[in-house]
Amino acid sequence: MVEPWALTVDLQNAATNSDDPDKSYTGTVKKSSSKQDRTGCAMFHFAQSTTCMPLNFFLRDIYTGQFSEENLMSAKRKRIQYCAKEDRSPLFDTLISWRNKAHTQHPHHSVQPAMWLLDDNRLNLLSKTHPSNIHSAQDIIDLLQETVEWGTNYAQQLFNVITRFN
């Protein structure tokens, strides 16, 4: 997937420089240069290639520094596994109950809605995340991209609820 303008650049007249694969197609780059003007020639060659070329092979050919599969693999994000659809609804209901209880115990429950604590989208994300992805309260904080303060107050409670449910 590339932006359409990357396919329209004429590479016949582009000066390629193997010492600098990030060299801009236009040559000079200014502070106000557009994205197209800042894009390196090597990226245009990659975008316009008609050969199936996994990114790691492309990078290995372009960059001459140390490059290993190990480095590439460590840069990949861990993919989240999801649990079976039939298991999601009961956990979601359990998490709603937890949220309602936690909300009533919050000192500002009369002026802040329960959704303020944790909205339905994030409860849904928790309910569909496979148990093998949640080993600690920190995993919940990371999954929900919550603050440390929120985590201190609620992550362990949620972890306990999910562990008991599973």
N, C-alpha and C positions, 0 to 999 in steps of 0.2 A: 504494500500500500504506500503510495507516494502522492504528493500533491501534484495536480495536473500540470502546473507550470514546469515541474522538473522534467517532464517528458518532451517539452517543446524546445529546450536548449539545443542549439546546433553544436555538437561536439567535434565536428570536422575541423574547425578552426581553433579549437581550444588547445592552448599550449599545456601539455601535461608535464609535471615536474615530479619525478619519483622521490625527490628529496623532501618534498612538501605536499603530501596528498590533500592537505587542507587548503591549499592555495585557491583563492577565490577564482571563479570563472571569469570575472570581469577584471581581475588584476589587482586594482587598489580598492581598499575598503575604507569607507569613511564612517564617522559616528552615525550619520543619518542614512547609511546604506540599507536597502531593503533586504529582506530575508533571502530573496533570490540572488542578490549581488554578493551576499556573505557566504553562500553555500560553496563548498569546495568542489573542485573538478572531480575528485574521486567519488564523491557522493552522486554526482550526475551520472558518471559511468555506471555506478552500481544500480541506480534507479532505472536507467535505460537498458540495462543488460537484458538480453532475451534468454540467457542461460539461467537455469535454476542454480542459485549460488547461496548456500547458507551463509549467514552473516559472519560466522567464525572463520570460514575459509577466506572470505573477502578481506577481513581484517588481517588475517595472517599474511595474505599476499601484499597488502598495501603497507602495513607497518612492519618495520624490520626489527623492532625491539623484542624483548622476551615476551613470548606469548604461549600460553599452555592451556590445555583443556581444563586443567584444574582452576586456573584463574577465571576462565569463562564460566565454568559451572558455579563458582562461588558468587558470581555477579548475578546469577538468576535468582529471582524471588521464588520462595517456596509456594507452590500452588495449594490453595485451600481445598480440602476434600469436603464434600457435603454428605450429610446423612440421608437416609431413605426418606422420601416425601411423606410416607405414612407416619414417620416418627416425629415430624416437625411440629404438627399442630398441637399434640399434647404438651410438648416442651414449651411451645410458644404460650399456651394457656398458663402453664406453671410460672413462666417468666412474667406474665401480666400480673398474676397474683402476687409474686414477689415485689414487683414495682409498686403495686397499690399499697401493700403493707409497708414497704420502705418509705413511701411517700407520706403516709399518715404519721410516721415517726419523725419526719423531718420537721425542724422548728418553723420553717416557713411554708408548711403545707397549705395553709389557708390562702396564701397569695400566689403560690406557684403551682401550676398544673403538674400532674404526675408525669406527663410527657417530658417535662423539663429534666427529670431524673434520667430517663432513657426513652427515646422515641420508639415507635413501633418498627421502624425500618431496622434499627439496630437490634431490637429484640428478635426480629425476624432473622437477621444475620446470625445471631447467637443460636437460634433454634435450628437453623439448617446446617450449621458448621458441625462437621463430624467430630465426635468425642476425642478422636486421636489427635486433633489439632489443639486441644485445650488441656494442658497439663498443669497449669498454675494460674493464679490470679493475674500475673503479668501477661500471660497469653491473651486474656480477656481485654486488658488495657490496650495491648498492641492491636488486636483484632478490631476493636472499636475505635482505635485512635483517640483514646481519651487522655485526659490530663493525669498527672501524678496525684493531684489532690482528689479527683474523682475516684481514682483507683484506690487510694487509701481508704476512702469511705465505703465504696461499694463493690470493688472487684472480688474481694475474698467472699463476700456474701453470695455474689452471683456464681462464683466457682463452686461453692458449697451446694447451691441449689442444683446446678448442672450435674455435679458429681452424684448427688443423691438420686437425681432423676435417671441417670444412666445406670 
